């Protein structure tokens, strides 16, 4: 889902450090919360547990992607330089 202009102008937060958990809070469209609530009820879990499951899977996917990009880039400053794409 693309960010709105308001979301893009919000300051970025630093990585959570020190504790195993940290609070994550923010506005969410009602339609998304309704789906989260319905799914969490169907799975007999809390909304927070469901959101943690979803975000955990997303974090694993992004980490995997970043590892692959780093391996394929081989430390090159620009992958396009090595692929012959000059423009």
C-alpha positions in Angstrom: 0.0 0.0 0.0 1.5 3.3 -1.0 2.2 6.0 1.6 0.1 9.1 1.7 1.8 12.5 1.7 1.1 12.8 5.5 2.8 9.5 6.2 5.9 10.4 4.1 6.3 13.7 6.0 6.4 12.0 9.4 9.8 11.7 10.9 11.5 8.3 10.6 12.1 6.5 13.9 15.3 4.9 15.0 15.7 1.2 15.3 14.4 -0.3 18.6 17.4 -1.1 20.8 17.9 -2.7 24.2 14.6 -4.4 24.9 13.1 -7.5 23.2 9.9 -5.7 22.6 8.9 -2.1 22.0 5.6 -0.4 21.5 4.4 0.3 18.0 1.5 2.7 17.6 -0.1 4.6 14.8 -3.2 5.3 12.8 -4.6 2.6 10.6 -7.5 2.6 8.2 -10.7 1.3 9.8 -11.2 -1.2 7.0 -7.8 -2.8 7.7 -8.5 -3.0 11.4 -11.8 -4.6 10.7 -10.1 -7.3 8.7 -7.4 -7.8 11.3 -10.1 -8.2 14.0 -12.1 -10.7 12.0 -9.0 -12.8 11.2 -7.7 -12.7 14.8 -11.1 -13.8 16.1 -11.3 -16.6 13.5 -7.8 -17.7 14.5 -8.5 -17.3 18.2 -5.7 -14.9 18.8 -5.3 -11.3 19.7 -5.0 -8.5 17.2 -1.6 -7.8 18.5 -0.5 -11.4 18.1 -1.8 -11.3 14.5 -0.1 -8.0 13.7 3.2 -9.4 15.2 2.9 -12.5 13.0 2.3 -10.4 9.9 5.1 -8.0 10.6 7.4 -10.8 11.6 6.8 -12.5 8.2 7.3 -9.2 6.4 10.6 -8.5 8.3 11.9 -12.0 7.4 11.0 -11.4 3.7 12.7 -8.1 3.6 15.8 -9.4 5.3 16.0 -12.3 2.8 15.6 -9.8 -0.1 18.4 -7.6 1.3 20.7 -10.5 1.7 20.1 -11.6 -1.9 20.7 -8.1 -3.1 23.9 -7.8 -1.2 25.1 -11.2 -2.6 24.2 -10.4 -6.1 25.6 -6.9 -6.0 28.9 -8.4 -4.7 29.8 -5.1 -2.9 29.6 -3.2 -6.2 28.5 0.4 -5.7 26.1 0.1 -8.6 24.7 -3.1 -10.0 23.8 -1.3 -13.2 27.5 -0.7 -13.9 28.2 -4.4 -14.0 25.1 -5.3 -16.0 25.9 -3.0 -18.9 23.0 -0.7 -18.3 24.5 2.7 -18.6 21.5 4.8 -18.8 
